[in-house]
Amino acid sequence: MSDSHPVIETRDLARKYGKTEAVRGLNLRVRPGICYGFFGRNGAGKTTTIKCLLNLLRPDAGTVRLFGLDPHKDEVAVKSRLAYVPDSVAFYPWMTVRETLDYVASFRAPWNRKTESDLLGQFQLKPDQKAGGLSKGQKTQLALIAAISADPELLILDEPTSGLDPIVRREFIETVIGAYQDAAPASRTIFVSTHLISEFEGLIDEFTIIDQGREVLTATADAARERFHRVRVRFAQEPAMLNLNPANITRRDGREIEWVVRGDADQIVNQLQQCTPEAVSQEALTLEEIFVAALKQKPSSTTLP
């Protein structure tokens, strides 16, 4: 297999449920060795896309490739190289945690027993506890242990921190996911669908935002932060009407105005300086703020470097 292949690639992917278009002409390209964010509101088409990647749903149109392979024709070859944690997990309730992990490990080669042991201790799961008695959060933890212990090349996570308390969420994101990728940074890829964007802020290298099944924005995290800024200005007295397109006013409180700028923030600042303000400042947005701004200002799909 050539290393030149993207880990994930879709071209004009489309999937309907009856007359409802869940995914419409979606193009994704995920390079090896990165953490790729897949962002969208509930019902945007994220889970449908993931199910098409895994051959759990057949696309109505377009193509899907993982590691350069067709997941329908080469299902075993593809799935042997990845692990998937859905947003809702279930196990055989009569099995213990130990039996569940042994059962999953019997289908996987290799299986990292040290990683398994470390994560069991970190999540404080008891090996003799029945899976049927686990809480929703504990079941998610067990699924994460099973996924990461398989040392997959691709880790697909659909709302992976759903049901986890804030402390465990942060520990999982910063320690577990970080350690998984750091063990082989050039070859381990994470594709994460989440609405808790702020918690993945420091891990995301590239991302795609979708809405109503369509791509709204694809960018590297660095390029997006360079492109989206917040500009704040305070005047000595309430200003007259300002014409500062393409700036988008997000807050106005008397003499103070705040914009989210998609584009050349310096140009906006220069225009504001000509109005003799008391103070002007600008700052890059977080990924969560970029997500909100991109949906509010939604044009046709955009790709940034």
C-alpha positions as CSV (number, residue, x, y, z in Angstrom):
1,M,0.0,0.0,0.0
2,S,1.4,3.4,-1.0
3,D,1.9,5.9,1.8
4,S,0.6,8.5,-0.6
5,H,-3.0,7.4,0.0
6,P,-5.1,9.5,2.3
7,V,-6.3,7.6,5.3
8,I,-9.9,8.7,4.5
9,E,-11.2,10.1,1.3
10,T,-14.7,10.7,0.1
11,R,-15.7,12.2,-3.2
12,D,-19.2,13.6,-3.7
13,L,-20.6,11.4,-1.0
14,A,-24.4,11.4,-0.8
15,R,-26.8,9.4,1.3
16,K,-30.6,9.8,1.7
17,Y,-33.2,8.5,4.2
18,G,-36.3,8.5,2.1
19,K,-36.6,12.0,0.7
20,T,-34.3,13.5,3.4
21,E,-30.7,14.2,2.2
22,A,-28.5,13.4,5.2
23,V,-25.2,13.8,3.3
24,R,-25.0,15.9,0.1
25,G,-21.9,15.9,-2.1
26,L,-19.4,15.6,0.8
27,N,-15.6,15.7,0.0
28,L,-13.2,14.7,2.7
29,R,-9.4,14.1,2.6
30,V,-7.7,13.0,5.8
31,R,-3.9,12.7,5.8
32,P,-2.0,10.1,7.9
33,G,-0.8,11.1,11.3
34,I,-3.2,13.9,12.2
35,C,-6.2,14.5,14.5
36,Y,-9.1,15.5,12.2
37,G,-12.2,17.1,13.6
38,F,-15.6,16.5,12.0
39,F,-17.9,19.2,13.4
40,G,-21.6,19.8,12.9
41,R,-24.8,20.3,14.8
42,N,-27.1,17.4,15.7
43,G,-28.6,16.1,12.5
44,A,-25.9,17.6,10.3
45,G,-24.9,14.3,8.8
46,K,-21.8,13.3,10.9
47,T,-22.9,9.9,12.0
48,T,-24.3,9.0,8.6
49,T,-21.0,9.9,7.0
50,I,-19.1,7.7,9.5
51,K,-21.4,4.8,8.9
52,C,-20.7,5.2,5.2
53,L,-17.0,5.1,5.9
54,L,-17.4,1.9,7.8
55,N,-19.6,0.2,5.3
56,L,-22.5,0.2,7.8
57,L,-24.5,2.2,5.3
58,R,-24.1,2.1,1.5
59,P,-23.8,5.6,-0.1
60,D,-26.4,6.5,-2.7
61,A,-23.7,8.3,-4.7
62,G,-20.0,9.2,-4.6
63,T,-17.0,7.1,-3.5
64,V,-15.4,6.2,-0.2
65,R,-11.9,5.1,0.3
66,L,-10.0,4.2,3.5
67,F,-6.2,3.6,3.2
68,G,-6.9,3.7,-0.6
69,L,-9.3,0.8,-0.3
70,D,-13.0,0.4,-0.9
71,P,-14.6,-0.4,2.5
72,H,-17.3,-2.4,0.8
73,K,-15.1,-4.6,-1.4
74,D,-12.2,-4.8,1.0
75,E,-14.1,-4.7,4.3
76,V,-11.8,-7.1,6.3
77,A,-8.6,-5.4,5.1
78,V,-10.0,-2.0,6.0
79,K,-11.5,-2.8,9.4
80,S,-8.4,-4.7,10.5
81,R,-6.6,-1.4,10.4
82,L,-9.0,0.8,12.3
83,A,-11.1,1.0,15.5
84,Y,-14.4,2.6,16.0
85,V,-16.2,4.0,19.1
86,P,-19.8,5.0,18.3
87,D,-21.8,7.5,20.3
88,S,-23.8,4.8,21.9
89,V,-22.1,1.5,22.9
90,A,-23.4,-1.9,24.1
91,F,-21.8,-5.1,25.3
92,Y,-23.0,-8.5,26.3
93,P,-24.4,-7.8,29.7
94,W,-23.4,-11.2,31.2
95,M,-19.7,-10.7,30.4
96,T,-17.4,-9.2,32.9
97,V,-15.0,-6.3,31.9
98,R,-12.2,-8.9,31.7
99,E,-14.2,-11.3,29.5
100,T,-15.4,-8.4,27.3
101,L,-11.8,-7.3,26.6
102,D,-10.6,-10.9,26.0
103,Y,-13.5,-11.4,23.6
104,V,-12.7,-8.3,21.6
105,A,-9.0,-9.1,21.7
106,S,-9.7,-12.5,20.1
107,F,-10.6,-10.7,16.9
108,R,-7.7,-8.4,16.9
109,A,-4.0,-8.8,16.2
110,P,-2.0,-7.3,17.7
111,W,-3.4,-6.5,21.1
112,N,-1.5,-4.2,23.5
113,R,-1.9,-5.7,27.0
114,K,0.1,-2.9,28.6
115,T,-2.1,-0.3,27.1
116,E,-5.2,-2.2,28.3
117,S,-3.8,-2.6,31.8
118,D,-2.8,1.1,32.0
119,L,-6.3,2.3,30.8
120,L,-8.2,-0.1,33.2
121,G,-6.2,1.5,36.1
122,Q,-6.6,5.0,34.8
123,F,-10.4,4.6,34.4
124,Q,-10.6,2.6,37.6
125,L,-12.7,-0.1,36.0
126,K,-12.9,-3.4,37.9
127,P,-12.1,-6.4,35.7
128,D,-14.7,-8.6,37.5
129,Q,-17.5,-6.2,37.1
130,K,-20.4,-7.2,34.8
131,A,-20.8,-5.1,31.7
132,G,-24.5,-5.0,32.3
133,G,-23.9,-3.2,35.6
134,L,-21.7,-0.4,34.1
135,S,-22.9,3.1,33.8
136,K,-23.2,4.8,30.4
137,G,-19.9,6.6,31.0
138,Q,-18.2,3.4,32.1
139,K,-19.4,1.6,29.0
140,T,-17.9,4.4,26.9
141,Q,-14.6,4.0,28.9
142,L,-14.6,0.2,28.2
143,A,-15.2,0.8,24.5
144,L,-12.3,3.3,24.4
145,I,-10.0,0.8,26.1
146,A,-11.0,-1.9,23.5
147,A,-10.4,0.5,20.6
148,I,-7.1,1.9,21.7
149,S,-5.6,-1.5,22.9
150,A,-5.9,-2.8,19.4
151,D,-3.2,-0.2,18.3
152,P,-5.2,0.7,15.2
153,E,-3.8,2.9,12.4
154,L,-7.1,4.9,12.3
155,L,-9.2,5.7,15.4
156,I,-12.7,6.8,14.5
157,L,-14.6,8.4,17.4
158,D,-18.2,9.5,17.3
159,E,-18.9,11.7,20.3
160,P,-16.3,9.7,22.2
161,T,-16.7,11.7,25.5
162,S,-20.4,11.3,25.7
163,G,-21.5,10.3,29.2
164,L,-18.1,11.0,30.7
165,D,-17.8,13.4,33.6
166,P,-15.7,16.6,33.0
167,I,-12.7,15.3,34.9
168,V,-12.6,12.0,33.0
169,R,-13.3,13.8,29.7
170,R,-10.3,16.0,30.1
171,E,-8.0,13.1,31.3
172,F,-9.1,11.0,28.3
173,I,-8.6,13.7,25.8
174,E,-5.3,15.0,27.1
175,T,-3.7,11.7,28.2
176,V,-5.3,8.8,26.4
177,I,-5.8,10.2,22.9
178,G,-2.5,12.2,23.1
179,A,-0.6,9.0,24.2
180,Y,-2.2,6.9,21.5
181,Q,-1.1,9.3,18.7
182,D,2.3,10.1,20.3
183,A,3.3,6.4,20.3
184,A,3.5,6.5,16.4
185,P,2.8,10.0,15.3
186,A,3.5,9.5,11.6
187,S,1.1,6.6,11.2
188,R,-1.7,7.0,13.8
189,T,-4.7,9.0,12.7
190,I,-7.7,10.2,14.7
191,F,-11.0,11.1,13.1
192,V,-13.3,12.6,15.8
193,S,-16.8,13.7,15.4
194,T,-17.8,15.8,18.4
195,H,-19.9,18.8,19.6
196,L,-17.5,19.4,22.5
197,I,-15.1,21.2,20.3
198,S,-13.4,23.3,23.0
199,E,-12.2,20.1,24.7
200,F,-10.3,19.0,21.6
201,E,-8.9,22.5,20.9
202,G,-5.2,21.5,21.4
203,L,-5.4,18.2,19.5
204,I,-7.2,19.1,16.2
205,D,-4.8,19.6,13.3
206,E,-7.5,19.9,10.5
207,F,-11.3,19.9,10.5
208,T,-14.4,20.0,8.4
209,I,-17.6,21.7,9.4
210,I,-20.8,20.3,7.9
211,D,-24.4,21.6,8.0
212,Q,-27.4,19.9,6.5
213,G,-25.2,17.3,5.0
214,R,-23.0,19.8,3.1
215,E,-19.4,21.0,3.8
216,V,-19.3,24.6,5.1
217,L,-15.6,24.9,5.9
218,T,-12.5,22.8,5.7
219,A,-9.3,24.2,7.1
220,T,-6.2,23.5,9.1
221,A,-6.6,24.7,12.6
222,D,-3.8,27.2,12.2
223,A,-5.3,28.6,9.0
224,A,-8.7,29.0,10.5
225,R,-7.3,30.9,13.5
226,E,-5.5,33.2,11.2
227,R,-8.7,33.8,9.2
228,F,-11.2,34.3,11.9
229,H,-10.7,37.1,14.5
230,R,-12.7,39.0,17.1
231,V,-12.3,42.8,16.9
232,R,-13.3,45.0,19.8
233,V,-13.6,48.8,19.8
234,R,-14.5,51.4,22.4
235,F,-15.4,55.0,21.4
236,A,-15.4,58.1,23.6
237,Q,-19.1,58.5,22.7
238,E,-21.6,56.4,20.9
239,P,-20.5,56.2,17.2
240,A,-22.5,56.9,14.2
241,M,-23.4,54.1,11.8
242,L,-20.3,52.2,10.7
243,N,-20.0,50.5,7.3
244,L,-17.5,47.8,7.9
245,N,-18.5,44.9,5.7
246,P,-17.5,42.0,5.7
247,A,-17.3,42.4,9.5
248,N,-20.2,40.9,11.4
249,I,-21.3,42.7,14.6
250,T,-21.8,40.2,17.4
251,R,-22.3,42.6,20.3
252,R,-23.0,46.3,20.7
253,D,-23.2,47.9,24.1
254,G,-23.4,51.7,23.9
255,R,-19.8,52.9,23.1
256,E,-18.4,49.3,22.7
257,I,-18.8,47.2,19.6
258,E,-17.5,43.7,18.9
259,W,-17.2,42.0,15.5
260,V,-16.3,38.6,14.3
261,V,-14.2,39.1,11.2
262,R,-13.8,36.4,8.5
263,G,-11.0,37.7,6.4
264,D,-8.6,40.7,6.7
265,A,-9.0,41.8,10.3
266,D,-6.2,44.4,9.9
267,Q,-8.2,46.2,7.3
268,I,-11.1,46.5,9.7
269,V,-8.8,47.7,12.5
270,N,-7.3,50.3,10.1
271,Q,-10.8,51.6,9.2
272,L,-11.7,51.8,12.9
273,Q,-8.5,53.7,13.7
274,Q,-9.7,56.4,11.4
275,C,-12.8,56.9,13.6
276,T,-10.5,57.9,16.6
277,P,-11.6,55.2,19.0
278,E,-10.4,55.0,22.7
279,A,-9.3,51.4,22.2
280,V,-9.1,48.7,19.5
281,S,-8.1,45.1,19.9
282,Q,-8.2,41.9,17.9
283,E,-7.7,38.2,18.8
284,A,-8.0,34.9,17.1
285,L,-11.1,32.8,17.7
286,T,-11.1,29.4,19.3
287,L,-12.2,26.4,17.1
288,E,-15.6,26.4,18.8
289,E,-16.1,30.1,18.1
290,I,-15.0,29.5,14.5
291,F,-17.6,26.8,14.3
292,V,-20.3,29.1,15.4
293,A,-19.1,32.0,13.2
294,A,-18.9,29.7,10.1
295,L,-22.5,28.5,10.5
296,K,-23.8,32.0,11.1
297,Q,-21.9,33.4,8.1
298,K,-22.4,30.3,6.0
299,P,-21.5,30.8,2.4
300,S,-20.9,28.0,-0.1
301,S,-18.3,25.6,1.1
302,T,-14.8,27.0,1.7
303,T,-11.4,25.3,2.0
304,L,-8.5,27.2,3.6
305,P,-4.9,26.0,3.4
